[in-house]
Amino acid sequence: MMAALRVRDIMRVEPLCLKPDTEITAALRQLLAGNVSGAPVLDTNSHLVGILTLKDCIRAALDAHYHNAWGDSVKRYMSQPVETLAPQLALVNAAHFFTHTQYRQFPVVEDDQLVGQISRVDVLKALFHY
């Protein structure tokens, strides 16, 4: 069963997504409320243009501390370029991506469209249960 599992079988199909012009504090609230460590950033045409992670938000918080004010948008702090995974990728191969990078989640893209997101936790749960 494990060999047959693909990213599409365990990915979240409606992940939290952000817009580049979203205020960083609003984005941080959404990440914390959704209990996620990062979210894809989509432009007005729904193309993936970045990813905002909690690590990026820590940079924003440090800027706020040094400048005595929160400000700016997701676009300033988001990480880019974005590494993505394909939905047909075997789960064991996806697991290797997580062990060889610092990323905690990957957007899942097919035909230049975001179709989901997969996290370390998603992969670990699937590896443990299957």
C-alpha positions in Angstrom: 0.0 0.0 0.0 2.8 2.5 0.9 4.4 2.2 -2.5 1.2 3.2 -4.2 0.6 6.3 -2.1 1.1 9.6 -3.9 1.3 13.2 -2.8 -2.2 13.7 -4.1 -3.5 11.0 -1.7 -2.5 12.9 1.4 -2.2 16.6 0.5 -4.5 19.3 1.8 -6.6 20.3 -1.2 -7.8 23.6 0.1 -4.8 25.1 1.9 -4.8 28.6 3.4 -3.6 30.9 0.7 -2.5 34.5 1.0 -2.2 37.5 -1.4 1.0 39.5 -1.8 -0.7 42.8 -0.7 -2.1 41.3 2.5 -0.8 43.2 5.6 1.8 41.0 7.3 0.0 41.1 10.7 -3.2 39.8 9.1 -1.3 37.0 7.4 0.4 36.1 10.7 -3.0 35.9 12.4 -4.2 33.6 9.7 -1.2 31.3 10.0 -1.5 31.1 13.7 -5.3 30.6 13.7 -4.9 27.8 11.0 -2.1 26.2 13.0 0.0 26.0 9.9 3.7 26.9 9.5 3.3 28.5 6.0 1.0 29.3 3.2 1.3 29.8 -0.5 1.0 33.3 -1.8 -1.1 33.7 -5.0 -1.3 36.7 -7.3 -4.6 38.0 -8.8 -4.4 35.3 -11.5 -4.1 32.5 -8.9 -0.4 31.9 -9.8 2.0 30.9 -7.1 4.4 33.8 -6.5 5.8 32.9 -3.1 5.3 31.3 0.2 5.0 32.9 3.6 6.4 30.9 6.5 6.5 31.5 10.2 10.2 32.0 9.8 9.4 34.9 7.4 7.0 36.3 10.0 9.8 36.2 12.6 11.8 38.4 10.3 8.8 40.8 10.1 8.5 40.7 13.9 12.2 41.6 14.3 11.7 44.5 11.9 8.7 45.6 13.9 10.8 45.4 17.1 13.7 47.5 15.7 11.4 50.1 14.0 8.7 50.2 16.7 5.9 49.4 14.2 4.5 46.6 12.3 4.0 47.3 8.7 4.4 46.2 5.1 2.8 43.4 3.2 3.3 39.7 2.6 5.2 40.5 -0.6 8.1 42.1 1.3 8.6 39.0 3.6 7.5 36.0 1.5 10.1 33.5 0.3 10.7 33.0 -3.3 11.3 31.2 -5.6 9.1 28.5 -4.3 10.0 24.8 -4.6 6.9 22.7 -5.3 6.0 19.1 -5.6 3.8 17.3 -8.2 0.7 15.5 -7.1 1.8 12.3 -8.8 5.1 12.1 -6.8 5.4 9.0 -4.7 5.0 9.6 -1.0 8.4 8.1 -0.3 10.0 10.5 -2.7 8.2 13.4 -1.1 9.6 12.2 2.3 13.1 12.5 0.8 12.4 16.1 -0.1 11.6 16.9 3.5 14.7 15.2 4.8 17.0 17.0 2.4 15.6 20.5 2.8 14.7 22.8 5.6 11.1 23.2 4.3 8.2 22.3 6.5 5.7 22.3 3.7 5.5 22.3 -0.1 2.9 23.7 -2.4 1.6 21.1 -4.8 1.4 22.3 -8.3 0.0 20.8 -11.5 -0.2 22.5 -14.9 1.0 25.8 -13.2 -2.0 25.7 -10.8 -1.9 25.2 -7.0 -3.8 22.1 -6.3 -2.8 21.6 -2.7 -0.1 21.7 0.0 1.7 18.9 1.9 3.6 19.2 5.2 6.1 17.2 7.2 3.2 16.2 9.5 1.1 15.0 6.6 4.0 12.8 5.3 4.8 11.5 8.8 1.2 10.6 9.5 1.0 8.7 6.2 4.3 6.9 6.7 3.3 5.9 10.3 -0.2 4.7 9.4 0.6 2.8 6.2 
